[in-house]
Amino acid sequence: MNLTRLTGPLAGALLAACLSGPAFAQTAPAAPTTPAVPAAKAPGAKAMAVVKVGFLRTYERTLALSVLDIPPADIGIAGADVAIADNNTTGSFMGQSFALDVATLKPGEDVMPAVQKMAAEGVHYIVTDLSAEDTLKVADAVKGSGALVLNAGATDDSLREENCRANMLHTAPTRSMLTDGLAQYLMWKQWRNWVLITGSHDKDKLFAEAMKASAKKFGGTILEERIFEDKGGARATDSGQALVQRQIPVFLQGLPEHDVVLVADESEVFGSYIPWRTWVPRPVAGTAGLIPASWHPASEQWGGAQIQNRFEKASGRRMQAKDMQVWTAIRILGEAASRTQSVDPATIDAFIKGKDFTVAAFKGQRLTFRDWNWQLRQPVLLGDETSVVSASPQEGFLHQASELDTLGTDRPETRCAF
């Protein structure tokens, strides 16, 4: 287990003092990579009230079909760093400071020692990028202390339904939200007939089931499903491209007449091989081709250029979906502390779960939580390798309360019972 740094208690105050002019109203700069040495406090100066935020994640550099798809080593952490800087910029005016404690584990490593360490250090808020199983373990482990878990990684619907917890909030969208967003766009395009290519791993099947439910919900038709078996072996060989070019079209031969090829390959075994290699020319969507996500590195609408610029200055790369999910989780805490003018955990928690809470996240509207399962309502961006193609909910998909509730599990359908 690799436990890393504690950052940020006073750096935000200095940053805010430098940025109080009108230029900052348009674009806030990124946090400094090396915290400045704070000036000596004046006699009698009030100490900053510190909010400790833990970020618990798993990471291991693994192979992908494309080297461009390998997650950067600081995935999520970079989003957390920018969020802490943003919180400290605002919080410094109210005597508030946010500090980040990051714990990085390898997949399969026991999460409990890291959770216990954070609890012993008085960390009340734990942002997670873990498997569904480990996320649930964390929520149950800290339940007695009153700590709040913000799930920024796991998309499993089960965490919002039969395995929901009152002390677990979600900034990561669910699979059903992602597939509903994609299905709405395909129906808006009147591409109603689909074929589904599913991987052989469990999480591939979960995405496929969500896609089937979305088809039923919005009137799409899945004409045929085929399973792509993962037989192991090297993912990159000198003869790989030639083999793929011959094998994939044959695998997709003989499908019924269709508008779109849907891919369910969260395991990244074959999905990237499908676009441009189909037997008949058809668009590809799902986990390859047109991909639904909470964010896109090319997104600059709705003020998105501001966060992209701050993020790129701080990290040297563009912001990915998981970075945005972590950023949003930590900004929720900063927004609540700012609006309540308090760092008291009970006050912050009550406000976040109250009817007046909203948070801006560069998606065209302020976001709110669903009070039946604590899932953050949010648009779903649909993008390819280089651009944002569309954003759901699509025009014409109406809802009596919020059009965002056309994405994912609605109140009458929920199985969550806190």
C-alpha positions as CSV (number, residue, x, y, z in Angstrom):
1,M,0.0,0.0,0.0
2,N,1.3,3.4,-0.9
3,L,0.0,6.3,1.2
4,T,0.9,9.7,-0.2
5,R,0.8,13.3,0.7
6,L,-1.2,15.8,2.8
7,T,-1.6,19.1,0.9
8,G,-3.2,22.4,0.8
9,P,-4.1,23.9,4.3
10,L,-2.7,27.4,3.7
11,A,-1.7,27.5,0.1
12,G,-5.3,28.4,-0.9
13,A,-5.3,31.6,1.2
14,L,-2.2,32.9,-0.6
15,L,-3.6,32.0,-3.9
16,A,-6.9,33.8,-3.2
17,A,-5.2,36.9,-2.1
18,C,-3.4,37.1,-5.4
19,L,-6.5,36.4,-7.4
20,S,-9.1,38.7,-5.9
21,G,-9.1,41.1,-8.9
22,P,-11.7,41.1,-11.7
23,A,-9.7,38.9,-14.0
24,F,-10.3,35.9,-11.7
25,A,-14.0,36.2,-12.3
26,Q,-13.5,34.7,-15.7
27,T,-10.6,32.2,-15.3
28,A,-9.1,30.9,-12.1
29,P,-5.5,29.6,-12.3
30,A,-4.4,26.2,-11.2
31,A,-2.9,25.4,-7.8
32,P,0.8,25.9,-7.5
33,T,2.7,22.6,-7.8
34,T,4.8,23.5,-4.8
35,P,2.9,25.2,-1.9
36,A,4.2,28.6,-1.0
37,V,5.6,29.1,2.5
38,P,2.9,30.9,4.4
39,A,3.7,34.3,5.9
40,A,3.8,34.7,9.7
41,K,0.4,35.3,11.2
42,A,-0.3,38.6,12.8
43,P,-0.7,38.4,16.6
44,G,-4.3,37.4,17.4
45,A,-5.0,36.3,13.8
46,K,-7.7,33.7,13.6
47,A,-6.5,30.2,12.7
48,M,-7.9,28.6,9.5
49,A,-10.5,25.9,10.1
50,V,-9.3,22.8,8.2
51,V,-11.6,20.4,6.4
52,K,-9.8,17.1,5.8
53,V,-10.7,15.2,2.7
54,G,-9.4,11.7,2.0
55,F,-9.1,10.2,-1.6
56,L,-8.9,6.5,-1.6
57,R,-8.2,4.9,-5.0
58,T,-6.8,1.8,-6.8
59,Y,-4.4,2.2,-9.6
60,E,-2.1,-0.1,-11.5
61,R,-0.7,0.6,-15.0
62,T,-2.2,-2.1,-17.2
63,L,-2.2,-2.9,-20.9
64,A,-4.9,-1.5,-23.2
65,L,-5.7,-2.1,-26.8
66,S,-4.3,1.3,-27.5
67,V,-1.5,3.0,-25.5
68,L,-3.7,6.2,-25.7
69,D,-6.3,4.4,-23.5
70,I,-3.9,3.7,-20.6
71,P,-5.1,5.8,-17.7
72,P,-2.5,8.4,-16.5
73,A,-0.8,7.6,-13.2
74,D,-2.4,10.7,-11.6
75,I,-6.0,9.9,-12.9
76,G,-8.4,11.3,-10.3
77,I,-5.6,12.8,-8.2
78,A,-5.2,15.6,-10.6
79,G,-8.9,16.4,-10.4
80,A,-8.7,16.3,-6.6
81,D,-5.7,18.7,-6.6
82,V,-7.5,21.3,-8.7
83,A,-10.7,20.9,-6.6
84,I,-8.7,21.5,-3.4
85,A,-7.1,24.6,-4.9
86,D,-10.6,25.9,-6.0
87,N,-12.0,25.2,-2.5
88,N,-9.1,27.0,-0.9
89,T,-9.5,30.0,-3.2
90,T,-13.0,30.6,-2.0
91,G,-12.6,29.2,1.5
92,S,-9.7,31.5,2.4
93,F,-12.0,34.5,2.6
94,M,-14.1,32.7,5.3
95,G,-11.2,31.2,7.3
96,Q,-11.7,27.8,5.7
97,S,-8.9,25.5,4.4
98,F,-9.2,22.1,2.7
99,A,-6.5,19.5,3.0
100,L,-6.1,16.3,0.9
101,D,-4.9,12.9,2.0
102,V,-4.4,10.5,-0.9
103,A,-4.1,6.7,-0.5
104,T,-3.3,4.6,-3.6
105,L,-3.8,0.9,-3.5
106,K,-3.2,-1.9,-6.0
107,P,-6.3,-3.7,-7.3
108,G,-7.2,-6.4,-4.8
109,E,-5.3,-4.8,-1.9
110,D,-7.2,-4.6,1.4
111,V,-8.8,-1.2,1.7
112,M,-9.4,-1.3,5.5
113,P,-5.9,-0.2,6.7
114,A,-6.1,3.0,4.6
115,V,-9.7,3.6,5.8
116,Q,-8.7,3.1,9.5
117,K,-5.7,5.4,9.1
118,M,-7.9,8.2,7.6
119,A,-10.5,7.7,10.4
120,A,-7.8,7.9,13.1
121,E,-6.6,11.2,11.5
122,G,-10.0,12.7,11.7
123,V,-10.9,12.5,8.0
124,H,-14.7,12.9,7.8
125,Y,-15.0,12.9,4.0
126,I,-13.6,10.0,1.9
127,V,-13.8,10.3,-1.9
128,T,-13.4,6.9,-3.5
129,D,-12.3,5.5,-6.9
130,L,-12.7,1.8,-6.1
131,S,-14.6,-1.3,-7.2
132,A,-18.2,-1.5,-6.1
133,E,-17.3,-4.1,-3.5
134,D,-14.6,-2.0,-1.9
135,T,-16.7,1.1,-2.1
136,L,-19.4,-0.6,-0.1
137,K,-16.8,-1.8,2.4
138,V,-15.6,1.7,3.0
139,A,-19.2,3.0,3.5
140,D,-20.0,0.3,6.0
141,A,-16.7,0.7,7.8
142,V,-17.2,4.4,8.5
143,K,-20.9,4.3,9.1
144,G,-20.5,4.4,12.9
145,S,-18.3,7.5,12.9
146,G,-20.8,9.5,10.8
147,A,-18.2,9.9,8.0
148,L,-19.5,10.6,4.4
149,V,-18.3,8.6,1.4
150,L,-18.4,10.2,-2.1
151,N,-18.2,7.5,-4.8
152,A,-16.4,9.1,-7.7
153,G,-15.4,5.9,-9.5
154,A,-17.9,2.9,-9.4
155,T,-20.7,3.1,-12.0
156,D,-22.5,0.0,-10.6
157,D,-26.3,0.6,-10.3
158,S,-26.3,-1.8,-7.3
159,L,-24.6,0.8,-5.1
160,R,-27.5,3.2,-5.7
161,E,-30.2,0.5,-5.4
162,E,-30.2,-2.7,-3.3
163,N,-26.7,-1.8,-1.8
164,C,-27.4,1.9,-1.3
165,R,-26.2,3.5,2.0
166,A,-27.3,6.7,3.6
167,N,-23.7,7.8,4.1
168,M,-22.7,7.2,0.5
169,L,-23.2,9.8,-2.2
170,H,-22.3,9.3,-5.9
171,T,-20.7,11.7,-8.4
172,A,-19.9,9.0,-10.8
173,P,-22.9,8.3,-13.1
174,T,-24.5,4.9,-13.2
175,R,-24.2,2.5,-16.1
176,S,-27.9,3.0,-16.6
177,M,-27.5,6.8,-16.8
178,L,-24.7,6.3,-19.4
179,T,-26.6,3.8,-21.6
180,D,-29.9,5.9,-21.3
181,G,-28.0,8.9,-22.5
182,L,-26.6,7.0,-25.5
183,A,-30.0,5.4,-26.2
184,Q,-31.8,8.8,-26.2
185,Y,-29.3,10.1,-28.8
186,L,-29.7,7.0,-31.1
187,M,-33.5,7.3,-30.9
188,W,-33.3,11.1,-31.6
189,K,-31.2,10.2,-34.7
190,Q,-33.9,7.5,-35.6
191,W,-31.3,4.8,-35.5
192,R,-33.7,2.3,-33.8
193,N,-32.2,-1.1,-34.8
194,W,-29.1,-2.2,-33.0
195,V,-26.9,-5.3,-32.7
196,L,-24.9,-5.8,-29.4
197,I,-21.4,-7.3,-29.1
198,T,-20.7,-8.2,-25.5
199,G,-17.5,-9.2,-23.8
200,S,-17.2,-12.3,-21.7
201,H,-16.3,-10.6,-18.4
202,D,-18.8,-9.7,-15.7
203,K,-18.5,-5.9,-16.0
204,D,-19.0,-6.3,-19.8
205,K,-22.3,-8.2,-19.1
206,L,-23.4,-5.4,-16.7
207,F,-23.0,-2.8,-19.4
208,A,-24.8,-5.0,-21.8
209,E,-27.7,-5.5,-19.4
210,A,-27.9,-1.7,-18.9
211,M,-27.9,-1.3,-22.7
212,K,-30.8,-3.8,-23.1
213,A,-32.8,-2.0,-20.4
214,S,-32.2,1.3,-22.1
215,A,-33.4,-0.1,-25.4
216,K,-36.6,-1.3,-23.7
217,K,-37.1,2.1,-22.0
218,F,-36.8,4.2,-25.1
219,G,-38.0,1.9,-27.9
220,G,-34.8,0.7,-29.4
221,T,-34.6,-2.9,-30.8
222,I,-31.6,-5.2,-30.2
223,L,-31.8,-7.6,-33.1
224,E,-29.0,-9.9,-32.1
225,E,-26.4,-10.2,-29.4
226,R,-23.0,-11.9,-29.9
227,I,-20.4,-12.7,-27.3
228,F,-16.8,-12.0,-27.9
229,E,-14.9,-14.5,-25.8
230,D,-11.7,-13.4,-24.1
231,K,-9.2,-16.2,-24.9
232,G,-6.2,-14.4,-23.4
233,G,-3.0,-14.0,-25.2
234,A,-1.0,-10.9,-26.1
235,R,-2.9,-7.8,-26.9
236,A,-0.2,-6.3,-29.1
237,T,1.9,-8.3,-31.6
238,D,3.7,-7.4,-34.8
239,S,1.0,-9.2,-36.8
240,G,-1.9,-7.9,-34.7
241,Q,-3.3,-5.3,-37.1
242,A,-3.4,-7.7,-40.0
243,L,-5.1,-10.4,-37.9
244,V,-7.7,-8.0,-36.5
245,Q,-8.4,-6.7,-40.0
246,R,-9.2,-10.2,-41.2
247,Q,-10.9,-11.6,-38.1
248,I,-13.2,-8.8,-36.9
249,P,-15.2,-8.4,-40.1
250,V,-15.8,-12.2,-40.2
251,F,-17.0,-12.2,-36.6
252,L,-19.5,-9.5,-37.5
253,Q,-20.6,-11.2,-40.8
254,G,-24.3,-12.3,-41.2
255,L,-25.9,-9.9,-38.7
256,P,-29.4,-8.8,-39.4
257,E,-29.9,-5.5,-41.0
258,H,-29.1,-2.8,-38.4
259,D,-28.4,0.9,-37.9
260,V,-25.8,0.7,-35.1
261,V,-23.3,-1.7,-33.7
262,L,-23.3,-1.5,-29.9
263,V,-20.2,-2.6,-28.0
264,A,-20.1,-3.7,-24.3
265,D,-16.4,-4.1,-23.5
266,E,-15.5,-2.4,-20.2
267,S,-12.7,-4.9,-19.9
268,E,-11.1,-3.5,-23.0
269,V,-10.5,-6.8,-24.7
270,F,-11.8,-6.1,-28.2
271,G,-13.9,-2.9,-28.3
272,S,-11.4,-0.6,-30.0
273,Y,-11.1,-3.2,-32.8
274,I,-14.8,-2.8,-33.9
275,P,-14.9,0.8,-35.4
276,W,-14.0,0.8,-39.1
277,R,-13.8,-3.0,-39.2
278,T,-17.4,-4.0,-39.4
279,W,-18.6,-6.3,-42.2
280,V,-21.1,-3.6,-43.4
281,P,-20.5,0.1,-42.9
282,R,-22.2,1.1,-39.7
283,P,-21.6,3.5,-36.8
284,V,-20.3,2.0,-33.5
285,A,-21.3,3.1,-30.0
286,G,-21.1,2.0,-26.4
287,T,-17.7,1.4,-24.8
288,A,-16.1,2.1,-28.2
289,G,-16.9,4.6,-31.0
290,L,-19.5,7.0,-29.7
291,I,-18.9,6.7,-25.9
292,P,-21.2,8.1,-23.1
293,A,-19.4,9.6,-20.2
294,S,-19.6,12.2,-17.4
295,W,-17.0,14.4,-19.1
296,H,-14.8,14.6,-22.3
297,P,-11.3,16.0,-22.6
298,A,-12.5,18.2,-25.5
299,S,-15.5,19.7,-23.6
300,E,-15.3,23.5,-23.5
301,Q,-19.0,24.4,-23.6
302,W,-20.8,26.0,-20.6
303,G,-17.6,27.6,-19.3
304,G,-15.7,24.3,-19.6
305,A,-12.7,26.0,-21.1
306,Q,-12.1,27.5,-17.6
307,I,-11.7,24.2,-15.8
308,Q,-9.8,22.7,-18.7
309,N,-7.3,25.5,-18.7
310,R,-6.8,25.3,-14.9
311,F,-6.6,21.6,-15.0
312,E,-4.1,21.5,-17.9
313,K,-1.9,24.1,-16.3
314,A,-1.8,22.1,-13.1
315,S,-1.4,18.6,-14.6
316,G,0.0,19.0,-18.1
317,R,-2.9,17.1,-19.7
318,R,-6.6,17.4,-20.5
319,M,-9.3,16.5,-17.9
320,Q,-10.8,13.0,-18.2
321,A,-14.1,11.8,-16.9
322,K,-12.8,10.4,-13.7
323,D,-10.9,13.6,-12.9
324,M,-14.2,15.5,-13.3
325,Q,-16.0,13.0,-11.0
326,V,-13.4,13.5,-8.3
327,W,-13.3,17.2,-8.8
328,T,-17.1,17.4,-8.5
329,A,-17.1,15.4,-5.3
330,I,-14.6,17.7,-3.6
331,R,-16.2,20.8,-5.0
332,I,-19.5,19.7,-3.4
333,L,-17.8,19.9,0.0
334,G,-16.4,23.3,-0.8
335,E,-19.7,24.6,-2.1
336,A,-21.5,23.4,1.1
337,A,-18.9,24.9,3.4
338,S,-19.0,28.2,1.6
339,R,-22.7,28.5,1.5
340,T,-23.2,27.5,5.1
341,Q,-20.1,29.4,6.2
342,S,-19.2,26.4,8.4
343,V,-16.8,23.5,8.5
344,D,-18.9,21.6,11.0
345,P,-19.5,18.2,9.5
346,A,-23.1,17.9,10.6
347,T,-23.9,21.3,9.1
348,I,-22.2,20.5,5.8
349,D,-23.7,17.1,5.5
350,A,-27.2,18.4,6.2
351,F,-26.9,21.1,3.6
352,I,-25.6,18.7,0.9
353,K,-28.6,16.4,1.5
354,G,-31.0,19.3,1.7
355,K,-33.4,20.6,-1.0
356,D,-31.5,23.9,-1.5
357,F,-28.1,22.3,-2.5
358,T,-26.8,22.7,-6.0
359,V,-23.3,22.6,-7.5
360,A,-22.0,24.0,-10.8
361,A,-19.9,21.6,-12.9
362,F,-19.6,23.1,-16.4
363,K,-22.4,21.1,-17.8
364,G,-24.9,23.7,-18.7
365,Q,-27.0,23.6,-15.5
366,R,-26.5,23.3,-11.7
367,L,-26.5,19.7,-10.5
368,T,-28.5,18.3,-7.6
369,F,-28.7,15.0,-5.7
370,R,-31.6,12.5,-6.0
371,D,-32.8,12.1,-2.4
372,W,-33.9,8.5,-3.0
373,N,-30.4,7.1,-3.6
374,W,-28.0,10.1,-3.4
375,Q,-27.0,9.9,-7.0
376,L,-25.9,13.2,-8.5
377,R,-28.1,14.2,-11.4
378,Q,-26.0,15.2,-14.4
379,P,-26.0,15.3,-18.2
380,V,-24.2,12.6,-20.1
381,L,-21.7,13.7,-22.8
382,L,-21.4,11.6,-25.9
383,G,-18.0,11.8,-27.6
384,D,-15.6,10.1,-30.0
385,E,-11.8,10.2,-29.8
386,T,-11.5,13.9,-30.5
387,S,-14.8,15.8,-29.8
388,V,-18.1,16.0,-28.0
389,V,-20.9,14.9,-30.4
390,S,-23.9,15.6,-28.2
391,A,-25.2,15.8,-24.6
392,S,-28.2,14.0,-23.1
393,P,-30.9,14.3,-22.0
394,Q,-32.0,14.9,-25.6
395,E,-34.6,17.3,-26.7
396,G,-38.1,15.8,-26.4
397,F,-37.4,13.4,-23.6
398,L,-39.5,15.0,-20.9
399,H,-40.0,14.5,-17.1
400,Q,-42.4,15.9,-14.6
401,A,-39.7,16.9,-12.2
402,S,-36.3,17.1,-14.0
403,E,-35.3,16.0,-17.5
404,L,-32.1,14.7,-15.9
405,D,-34.2,12.1,-14.2
406,T,-34.9,10.5,-17.7
407,L,-31.3,9.2,-17.2
408,G,-31.0,6.2,-14.9
409,T,-33.3,4.9,-12.2
410,D,-36.2,7.2,-11.4
411,R,-37.9,7.5,-8.0
412,P,-40.8,5.1,-8.7
413,E,-38.3,2.4,-9.9
414,T,-35.8,2.6,-7.1
415,R,-35.0,-0.4,-4.9
416,C,-33.0,1.8,-2.4
417,A,-34.2,1.8,1.2
418,F,-32.0,3.7,3.5
